[in-house]
Amino acid sequence: MTVDDEAPVDLLDPAFMADPGPTYARLRTTAPVTRTRLRPGLSPWLVSGYEEARTVLSDPVFSVDPARTEPGVRDAIAAGRAEEKTALLGRHLLSVDPPDHTRMRRLMSRALTARRMQQLRGPVGTFAAELLDGLAGRQEFDVLGDYALPLAVRVICELIGIPAEDRAAFQRWGSLLVRSELQDDASFDRVSDEMAGYLVPLVAARRAEPADDLVSALVTAHDEERLDDYELISLVYQLFFAGHESSAYLIANATLRLFAHPDERAALAREPERIEPLIEEVLRIDGPVKVPTWRFPVRDVELAGVRLGAGEPVLVLLGAAGRDPRRFPDPDRFDTGRTAAQQHLAFSHGIHHCMGAAVGRMEGRVGVEQLFRRFPGLRLAVPPEQLRWRDNLMMRGVCELPVRAG
């Protein structure tokens, strides 16, 4: 099979941002593996088929380590938007392979215990209720900026162990990181530096006097699993960067889906337990992560009849995989009754499956259910076509979600 190295797929086109379905369908009908050009020096392979995506996400031949590619490719990635270059920032779960990844993931698994996850349930509901209380007297507000994003930041701060008096800074950093674009590298770099300046003494303090939080669990690891300060700060930074943004967009995307499907909204009002399959279907068809971290083959490999060269960058389109008709019949239909919904790839797959998936699901369920229970007449404040979608390669979400309380 021959593949056009300059395939006409513009992942940053505004029309694609607003409605990626037609592009996903076109990719699947041409080839589940094709190539596009993002900028000079960066022409990644795009993987859109479900089975092909599972292969890339789970086969160790596909590395996440940017050192596996050419310096020119790394330079081109570094010239991109903030979310594109997180794999280049430090050593964390999304940028290392085994054995380092195995060591980090084992340690993180011990830190993210079932008890710690259970302890989060109460705070998530409390945080959501407090934010909704603050919105109760307003006729209009922004679901993303006034509710979903502050909720996600509070939850990740609670998990990490950020003292309450310091969380305002994380709210500011979280808002800036979500809105950092290619033209605003200075803001992204400044936020990164400020966060590092905060995390270095926090790590030192937890080493000296551990508390009952995730950072303490990480710093008190046994010698054979011990993280150095650079790895630890990178891990916490990546957890915050990826965790708060994806959770906020999940809530916003689910809200939009309920606006578009009043039957599902009415069913949720009657049966609150329907929130679980509803969130799974949103993750499948409109998940907040369009593309997980970069992959780089460690050797030449064939995928769906296409030859991928060693070190060539690969992007898995999770949204396209979630709409593959070979796996999900009538894939563009929003259907909370799908029995295979939980086999989606919204949280990736294999050893790099998102370790925060349980927290993200919990935030989505609590955040959406409480929002519509508190504001049963909630509706969009603008026509859907006027919504602005993030100019973002990796994430799918609106810039703001203005609503009327009703």
N, C-alpha and C positions, 0 to 999 in steps of 0.2 A: 504494500500500500504506500502510495506517495502522499505526503502531507504538505500543504502550503505553509511555508515558514512564516508567512505574514497573513494568516487567516483573519478575515474581517470580523473579529470579535472584540468589541470595545467594552471592557468591564467597568469603565468609568463614565460611560455614556449616561446622561440623565434619564433617558427613557429606560435603560436597563435598570438603573437604580430604583425607579418607581415601579417597574413591573418586569422582573427578570424572566418570567415564564416563557415568553416567546423565544428569547435567546436560548434558554435551556433546551427548549424543544428543537430548535434548529441545530444546536450542537449535537443532540442525541441522534438526529436523523442523518447528519453528515458523518460524524465519527465520535465515539465516546472518548477518544484521545486526539487532541489537535493542538495547534500552537497559535499563540498570539504575540503581539509586541506591545509591551507596556511603555518602554522608553528606550533610547539607544543603549545597547549593551544588555538588554533584558527582554528576552523572548521566551517566556515560560511555556511549558506544556500544560494544557488544561485537561483535567480528567473529570468527565461529567457523568459517566455511567456508574450505577450503584456497585456492581461487582468489581469494576475496575478501581473505584474509589476505595472499597474495602481492602483490595490488594495493596494499594499504595500506602494506606494508613497502617497496615499490619505487617507487611513484608519487610524484614530487616535490610533488604537490599536498598530500601529508600531511607536515607539518613535525614535527620533534622539538623545536623551540624553544618553551619555555613562554611566551615573549613573544608568541606567536601567539594566545594565548587570553586570556580576560578576567581582570582582577585577582582577582575573586571565585573563579574556578576555581583559580587559583594558590594562593590562600589556603586553599581546601579541600584541595588536594593537600598543602600544607605541614602541614596538621593531621593528616595520616595517619601511617601507620607509616614506619619508617626507609627501607624499600626503595622506598616510593612517591615519596619526595621527592628522590631522588638527582639527578633531572634539574634540580632547582632549585639544586643545590650546584655552583657553578663553571661553567666552560665546558669541556666535554670532548666526545668523539666522539658520545655519546648525547644531547647537548643542543644541538648546533649543526647548521645546514644549510650547504650550499655557499654561498659559496666557502670559509668557514672550515673546514668539515668536510673539504673536498677537501685543503686545506693540511695539516690535522692527520693525515688518513688517509695521505696520501702520505709524510709524515714517519714515521709509525708503521710503515708498510710497509717503509721503509728500515731501521728499527731492528729489526724482527722478521724478520731475514734467515733464509734457509734454514740458513746456518751456525749461527746462534744457536739455532735450533730443534733442529738436530742435536746441538749441544753439551748440550742439556737432557736428552737420552735417558738418558745415563749417570747423572746426578744423580737423576732421577726414580726409576730402579730402585734406586739406593743408598738414597735416603730411605725408600722403601717397605720395603726389607729391614731397615733400622735400626729402623723403627717396629715391624715384625713381630717382630724379635728381642726388643724390649722387652715384647711381649705373650706371648711363648712360654711363660712359666711361669704364666700366669693361666688359670683355668678359665672366667671370664666377663669380657667387656669390651664397650665401646661402639664399634661400628664407626665411627660418625660422630665422636664426641668424641675417641676414643683413636687413631684411624687416619686416616680420610678427611680430616678437617679439618686436623690437623697436617701431613699430607702436602701438601695443597693450599696451605697457607700457606708451607711450605718451598719449594715449586716457584715460587710467585709471587715470593717474596723472592729466590730465585736468579736469576730472570729480570730483576727490577728492578735487582738489584745491591746488596741490603741486606747489610752485613757480618755474618758469622756471630755475632759477639758481640751484635748488636742484634736478632736474630730472635726472642728470647723475648718482647720487647715486641710484635712483630707477631703472635705466637701469641695473646697475651692480647687484643689488639685484634680479631683475627679472630674469636675465640670470642665476644667481647662483641657485635660487629656482627651475627653470625649469630643471636644470641639477643635482640637489641634488638626490642622490640615497642612498640605505641602507648603503653602505660603507662610506658615507660622512655625518654622523650626525653632526659632528663638524661644517661643513660649514652651514648647515641648522640652527643649533642653533645660530651660530654667526650672520647670516643674520637676524634671528628673533629678536635677542637682539638689533642689530643696528637699525632695523626698529622701534622697540618699543622706543628706545632712541630718535629717530627723532619725532615720533608721539606724545609723551607725551608733549613736549613744543609746538608743533603745535596746539594740542587741547587747551592748556592753552591760547595760543595767540588768537585763534578764540573765546574762551569764553570772553576774554577781548575786542576784536575788531572784530566782525563778518565781513565776506566778502560774496561775491556772489558765494559760492561754497557748495559742499555737506557737508563737515565737519561743516561749519557754520550753515547750515540748521539743522543738527543733534544736535549741542550743544545748539541751541536756542529753543529747544522744550519746551512745557509747562510742568509744574511740574509733572502732572500725567503721562506724557510720557517720562520724562527726563531719559537719560542714564547716568549711572555713568561713570567715566573715564575708568574703566576697560572694561565695556561693549562697550564703544565707540571705544576704541583702538582695541579691538578684532574684532569689526564689520568692521572697516576700513582695518585692516590687512587681514581679510578673503576676503573682496571685492577685494583687490589688488591681493592676492594669487590666488584666483579662476578665477578672471576676465581676467587678462592678459594672463595666460597660455592657457585657453580654446579658447580665441579669436585668439591667434597666431596659435594654432594647427588647428583651423577651416580654416584659410587661407591656411595653408600648405596642409591640406587634400583635400581641394577643388582644389588646384593647381595640385595635383597628379591625381585627378579624371579627370581633363580636359586633362592632358597628355594622359591618358588612353582612352579618348573618344573624338577623333578629330572631330567627327560630332557635338558634343555639343559645342566644342570650336569654330568651324566655325560658328555655329548658334549664339553664344554669340557675336562674332565679327560683325555679320550682325545686330543683334537685342540686344543691351545692356540691354534692359529691361528684358531679360531672366535670368538675374543674380538672381532675386528674387526666382523663383522656383528652380533654380540650387542650391542655398545655402540651401534651404529647403531639397532637396534630398540628399545633402551631409550630412546634419545634421541627416537625417534618417538612411542612410546606413553606414556613416563613421564619426559620430559625435565625437568631441574631448573628451567628457566625457564618458568613458566606464561604470563607476560605480559612482552614486552619494554617498552622505555620508551614513554611516552605519545606519541600522535600528535595533531596538531591541523590540520584542513584549512585551507589558506590562502584558500580560497573555498568557496562552496556547491558540493557535489558529490553525485552520485547513485552509490550502491553497492548492488548487488543489489536495485534498485528502491526503495531508501530514500534520502530526501534528508537529507544531513548538512550542517549549517550551518557556515559559516566559524568557526573557533576552537573548535568543540565538541570535548571530549576523546574520544579513541578508544582502546580497548584491544583488542589482537589476542590471542586465546586460542590460543597455539601448540599446546597440548595438544589442543584441539578440532580444529584444522586437521590435526594428525597422525592424527586418527581419522575423518577425512572419508571415507565410503565411496565418494564419487565419485573419490577419488584412491587409496585403499588398501582393496581388497576385504577383507571381514571384519575391520574395523579394530580391534576390541577383542581380537583373537587375537594373542598374542605369538608371532611367527614370524620367526626369524632368517634364513629363506630368502627373504625378500622381495627381489625384484630392484630395486624402486623405493625401498628404504629410505633411500638416501642423498639422496633428493629431499625429505626432511622439512625443516621450517622451524625446527628446534630451536635453530639458531644465527642465526635471523632470515634476512633476504633483502635483496638490493639493496645500496645503498651502506653500509647499517648492519649488514651481515653481520658477525658477531663476528670480530674480528681474532685472537682467542685460540683459535679453534676447533681448530686443530691441536694446541695445548698441552692443551686440555681433553680431546680425544680420546685423546691420549697418556697423560694421567693416568688416565683411565677404564680404558684397556686394561691398563696396567701395574698400577694399583692393584687392580683386580678379579682379574686373573689371578694375581698374587702372593698375594693374600689367600687364595684357595681352594686354591692349590697348597701354601701353608704350613699351612693348616688344612682338610684335606679332609673332616673330620667336622663342620665348622661348622654350627650350627643356631641358630634363634631361641631366646632365653631366655624369651620371653613369647608368649602367643597373638597372632597378627597383629592381632586386633581391639583389643588393648590398647595398640598403638603410638599415640603422640601425634604428630600432624602439625602442622607449623608453621602458626601463625595468620598467614599471609603472603599478600598479594595477588599478588606478582610471582613468588615462588619456590615450588617443590614439594619438600618434604623432611620427614623426621621430626625430632622434637626430639632423639631419641636412638635408637640401634639396638642394644639389648642382645642379645648372642649368647653361646652356650656353645661352647667350643673343640671339644668332642667327643672 
